[in-house]
Amino acid sequence: MVGWLFTQSANPVMLRLEGDGMARKAIRTERLIAVLGIVVLVLGVVAVWVATRGTGPGFVQEPAAKRVLRQAREQLGRGAEVQMIEPGRGRVVCGYVAAKRRGEAVGFISRPNRMLLSQDPLKREFRAMIGADCPGFPEPPAMPAVP
C-alpha cells in the first residue's frame, strides 16, 4: 500500500506501508467505539444511582420555612417577615408575610418555584390555589389600630 506524508516542504514524500492498513484501523475504531459505549453506560448507571439516592449535589430540598422567607425577601424586600406558615398539599405552604417587621399581613401561597401573594393582580388565581392546596386557610390576623 502506498501513502503520502506531507512535510513542511512543498514536496510530498511517498511512503510504503506494510500490510493492510485499513483493516487494522477499522478494528481500532470499532474497539474505541465499544469502549466509549461502555464508559457512557457506566456513567449513566452512576448518574441514575446518585439521583435515586437523593443525597447527591443539587437534590437537597430547602425547608419550607427557609424557602418562604427567601421568596418573601425576593418579592417584598430584605425586611420581609414571615408571620404564619401552614402546610398545604404536597410541598405547598400557605400563610402570611409582611413587608416589614410587624407590618400588615399579606396572604401567600408558596410552591418550590413560585410565591403568589394575595395582593398580586391575580386574585382569582390566588383564591383558586388556596381553595385547592390549603382548604383550611385562616383569615389574616387582626392588626391593632395605631393612633
C-alpha positions as CSV (number, residue, x, y, z in Angstrom):
1,M,0.0,0.0,0.0
2,V,1.3,3.5,-0.8
3,G,0.6,6.5,1.3
4,W,1.5,10.2,1.2
5,L,3.3,12.0,4.0
6,F,3.3,15.8,3.8
7,T,6.3,17.6,5.4
8,Q,6.9,21.3,5.9
9,S,8.4,21.4,2.3
10,A,6.1,21.8,-0.6
11,N,7.0,18.3,-2.0
12,P,5.1,15.3,-0.5
13,V,7.1,12.2,0.5
14,M,5.8,8.8,-0.6
15,L,5.9,6.0,2.0
16,R,5.2,2.4,1.5
17,L,3.0,0.8,4.3
18,E,3.3,-2.9,5.0
19,G,0.1,-4.9,5.3
20,D,-3.5,-3.8,5.0
21,G,-3.5,-0.6,7.0
22,M,-7.3,-0.1,6.6
23,A,-8.3,-3.3,8.3
24,R,-6.1,-2.5,11.4
25,K,-7.5,1.0,11.6
26,A,-11.2,-0.3,11.4
27,I,-10.6,-2.7,14.2
28,R,-9.1,0.0,16.4
29,T,-12.1,2.3,15.6
30,E,-14.6,-0.4,16.4
31,R,-12.8,-1.2,19.6
32,L,-12.7,2.5,20.5
33,I,-16.5,2.8,19.8
34,A,-17.2,-0.2,22.0
35,V,-15.0,1.1,24.9
36,L,-16.6,4.6,24.7
37,G,-20.1,3.0,24.7
38,I,-19.3,1.0,27.8
39,V,-18.0,4.2,29.5
40,V,-21.2,6.1,28.6
41,L,-23.3,3.2,30.0
42,V,-21.3,3.1,33.3
43,L,-21.6,6.9,33.7
44,G,-25.4,6.7,33.0
45,V,-25.8,4.0,35.7
46,V,-23.7,6.1,38.2
47,A,-25.8,9.2,37.5
48,V,-29.1,7.3,38.0
49,W,-27.8,5.8,41.2
50,V,-26.8,9.2,42.6
51,A,-30.1,10.7,41.5
52,T,-32.2,7.9,43.2
53,R,-30.2,8.1,46.5
54,G,-31.4,11.7,46.9
55,T,-28.2,12.8,48.6
56,G,-26.3,14.0,45.6
57,P,-25.5,17.6,44.9
58,G,-28.5,19.7,43.8
59,F,-31.0,17.2,45.2
60,V,-31.3,18.7,48.7
61,Q,-34.8,20.1,49.4
62,E,-34.9,23.5,51.0
63,P,-37.1,23.5,54.2
64,A,-40.4,25.2,53.7
65,A,-39.7,28.0,56.3
66,K,-36.4,29.0,54.7
67,R,-38.0,28.8,51.2
68,V,-40.9,31.1,52.2
69,L,-38.5,33.6,53.9
70,R,-36.3,33.6,50.8
71,Q,-39.2,34.1,48.4
72,A,-40.7,36.8,50.6
73,R,-37.4,38.7,50.7
74,E,-37.1,38.5,47.0
75,Q,-40.6,39.9,46.4
76,L,-41.1,42.3,49.4
77,G,-37.5,43.3,50.3
78,R,-34.9,42.5,52.9
79,G,-37.1,43.5,55.8
80,A,-39.8,40.9,55.0
81,E,-41.1,38.9,57.9
82,V,-43.0,35.6,57.9
83,Q,-45.9,35.8,60.3
84,M,-47.6,32.4,59.9
85,I,-47.0,29.2,57.9
86,E,-49.5,26.4,57.4
87,P,-48.7,23.2,55.5
88,G,-50.7,22.6,52.3
89,R,-50.9,19.7,49.9
90,G,-47.6,18.3,48.9
91,R,-44.7,20.8,49.0
92,V,-47.1,23.8,49.0
93,V,-47.3,26.0,52.1
94,C,-49.7,28.9,52.8
95,G,-49.6,31.7,55.4
96,Y,-49.0,35.4,56.0
97,V,-46.0,37.6,55.4
98,A,-45.3,41.3,56.0
99,A,-43.1,43.7,54.1
100,K,-41.6,44.9,57.3
101,R,-41.5,43.9,61.0
102,R,-45.0,44.0,62.5
103,G,-46.3,45.2,59.2
104,E,-49.7,44.5,57.6
105,A,-50.1,40.8,56.9
106,V,-50.4,39.6,53.3
107,G,-51.6,36.1,52.4
108,F,-49.3,33.9,50.3
109,I,-49.2,30.5,48.7
110,S,-45.7,29.2,48.2
111,R,-44.6,26.4,45.8
112,P,-40.9,25.4,45.4
113,N,-40.5,27.6,42.4
114,R,-43.1,30.4,42.9
115,M,-44.8,32.5,45.6
116,L,-48.1,34.2,44.9
117,L,-49.3,36.9,47.2
118,S,-52.9,37.9,47.9
119,Q,-52.1,41.5,46.9
120,D,-51.0,40.4,43.4
121,P,-53.1,41.2,40.4
122,L,-54.0,37.5,40.0
123,K,-56.6,37.5,42.9
124,R,-58.8,34.9,41.2
125,E,-55.9,32.5,40.7
126,F,-54.8,33.1,44.3
127,R,-58.2,32.2,45.6
128,A,-58.4,29.1,43.4
129,M,-54.9,27.9,44.5
130,I,-55.8,28.5,48.2
131,G,-59.0,26.5,47.8
132,A,-57.2,23.6,46.1
133,D,-54.0,23.5,48.1
134,C,-54.8,25.0,51.5
135,P,-58.6,24.4,52.2
136,G,-58.4,25.4,55.9
137,F,-56.6,28.7,55.3
138,P,-57.5,31.2,58.1
139,E,-58.3,34.8,57.7
140,P,-55.4,37.3,58.3
141,P,-54.6,38.2,61.9
142,A,-56.2,41.4,63.1
143,M,-53.7,44.3,63.3
144,P,-54.1,46.6,66.3
145,A,-55.0,50.2,65.4
146,V,-52.1,52.6,65.7
147,P,-53.2,56.1,66.9
